[in-house]
Amino acid sequence: MREVEWETLRWVDWYNNRRLLSTIGYITPAEAEEAFYENLAALDKAV
């Protein structure tokens, strides 16, 4: 049971942080989120 849980956690980590998303230019979700918040901060400064 412990091994199944560990492998599930590894897969969830990969899915949420490391997989490449083709629809947004083959970047990871973490990179996309970082770019989103950078854009949001830039917009706040512009206003």
Steps between C-alpha positions, in 0.01 A plus 500: 500500500780740589667451159175573316453818701858612431469440125168684494658800673789495251257495207293787644818704550606434140152583366472825695859626468708334229291386204523706185183669383491511122209743482703775668835451331643188660568652840430351839200601711739654754656719229156599372388599850817702556452684168135568586585664832786700343254630240247580771760694699606690188139595433458624857808721462373640170172617651 
